[in-house]
Amino acid sequence: MRKFTVALLARLLTVMAAATVPSNVTYAQSSAPLNALTGGDLSSGASDGDHLMVPNAANGRSQLEAIDPVYNFGTVYSGTTIKHTYRLRNAGTAPLAITGVRTSCGCTAAKPTRSRLLPGEESEIAVTFDTHAEHGPATRIITVFTNDPSHPQLELSMRGNVKLQVEPTPPLVIFERVKRGTERSQQVMLIDEMGDRSFSVNRIVNSNPYIRVTSKAVEGTKPAALLTITLLQTAPSGPVNDVVKVSTSRAPVEIPVSGTVLGEINVNPPQVSFGIVAHHASALRYLRLTNSGERPVRVTGISTNNPSVQAAVEPIKVGREYKISVQLAPNTPDGVLRGMLAIKTDDPHQQDLQVPFYGIVGSFKG
């Protein structure tokens, strides 16, 4: 009778455990034999090799533990896809649930191989990092959300250094204060850092019609190409913006181009910063418009595209110099302020001048 009772109790415990555990969770073998749980003699009810783990969820505590949470991928070339699999373990004494995974930009993570872990069980998360837009030290964070009461969020990280396949020197081109009607050129060296002597420039594209780009191969210790970027003398007055996109036998290269073409009419400073303005407060800034040409110039109009900012013009020397006041109205709604000041003149070459303005109203929240 005693042997029958123990065997029946063992079967009941097995059925109850299978009914209460989700289908994606499996029992792990325990170091405690069944007779330690039931107090009975298992000589007739179960074999010596049978073990059962019954977690005590009421009295236990789940605890997520990462095995090697920081992955250092060393130094790679841009465009390399980094792949790594993180191992997670429930180091607690109660079942643990992985409720979500979030990654930083440029990084993707697969679903955990297991979302519910009994004590001692493990799960894996495969992560992929695309480095094509990276240059220099790079770090990506993967955040794992669980029901661990002490640490509901666990951060995993991958870090390393990304080298460009082709290094532009300098990395950008700035044409500072070029007088209208003047042609200006700058050179950029493209150096093949992979160095197997097969480097070539295939195609160059840019959108600004006043920027011209040429290329020629250069002999040296490493394969290279020399780009000549020219701001044409036909460029109108005002800001210069462009991106030179170079297709090579390696990864593509992008070189930003910026600058200012100065006409005979100039506004100083070229932009208005209100800085951080207190709640309900107003702010006033001044600009100076000057004419260095032979012909007198008259300001025919001034306006802004933001109703909270008003502008007015006052002649200092008629035809030669003007004072412009830019007023931020009181009680402007809190937040980031951006807009454009438009100045109209009777000069045939510079009929429209634009001056950007910006600021923050209220307390700054980064």
Sequence and secondary structure as in RCSB ss.txt:
>XXXX:A:sequence
MRKFTVALLARLLTVMAAATVPSNVTYAQSSAPLNALTGGDLSSGASDGDHLMVPNAANGRSQLEAIDPVYNFGT
VYSGTTIKHTYRLRNAGTAPLAITGVRTSCGCTAAKPTRSRLLPGEESEIAVTFDTHAEHGPATRIITVFTNDPS
HPQLELSMRGNVKLQVEPTPPLVIFERVKRGTERSQQVMLIDEMGDRSFSVNRIVNSNPYIRVTSKAVEGTKPAA
LLTITLLQTAPSGPVNDVVKVSTSRAPVEIPVSGTVLGEINVNPPQVSFGIVAHHASALRYLRLTNSGERPVRVT
GISTNNPSVQAAVEPIKVGREYKISVQLAPNTPDGVLRGMLAIKTDDPHQQDLQVPFYGIVGSFKG
>XXXX:A:secstr
 HHHHHHHHHHHHHHHHHHHS TT      SSBHHHHH S  TTTS TT B     TTT    EEEES EEEEEE
EETT EEEEEEEEEE SSS EEEEEEEE TTEEE   S SEE TT EEEEEEEEE TT  EEEEEEEEEEE  SS
 SEEEEEEEEEEE SEEEESSSEEEEEEETT  EEEEEEEEESS SS   EEEEE   TTEEEEEEEE SSS EE
EEEEEE TT  SEEEEEEEEEEESSS EEEEEEEEEE SEEEESSSEEEEEE TT  EEEEEEEEE SSS   EE
EEEES TTEEEEEEEEETTTEEEEEEEE TT  SEEEEEEEEEEES SS SEEEEEEEEEESS   
